[in-house]
Amino acid sequence: MERDPDTIEREIKKARDALAEDLDALSERPKRFAAQRRTSVQQRLADPKVKYGLIAVGVDQQCRAVLAGQDAARLIESV
């Protein structure tokens, strides 16, 4: 069964359009996923328990670093 060129061109155009729609949909998924994750993290960080807990951990780490530096400086001075 032989098909005319116009029919073939229409089928190719239809297939291209369908493929373009699928590719557009696939490219939107990662963007939506990232936006949802970002929103989720922002909501969790807005919770005072989480927010101030993270601040406390950061302050603790800074204090430990400063104290470790002071201890090292004392050792160097004593030599």
C-alpha positions, -999 to 999 in steps of 0.1 A, spaced: 0 0 0 16 32 -12 9 65 7 11 99 -8 39 123 3 14 147 19 0 120 42 35 110 52 45 146 59 14 151 81 22 120 101 58 131 106 47 165 117 22 149 141 48 126 155 73 156 159 46 176 178 39 147 201 76 142 208 81 179 215 52 179 240 67 148 257 102 165 259 86 197 273 68 176 300 100 158 309 120 191 312 94 205 336 96 176 361 130 184 375 121 221 379 89 212 397 108 187 419 135 212 428 108 239 436 90 215 458 121 204 477 132 241 481 98 250 496 100 220 519 134 229 532 124 266 536 94 255 556 115 233 579 141 260 584 113 284 594 104 262 623 120 278 654 130 244 668 150 236 637 162 271 631 176 277 666 189 242 668 210 248 637 222 281 651 232 264 683 252 237 664 269 264 644 278 284 675 291 252 692 313 244 662 327 280 661 335 279 698 352 246 695 373 259 666 383 290 685 392 270 716 412 245 696 430 275 680 438 290 714 450 256 727 473 253 697 486 289 703 493 281 739 513 251 729 533 271 705 540 298 730 552 273 756 579 260 733 
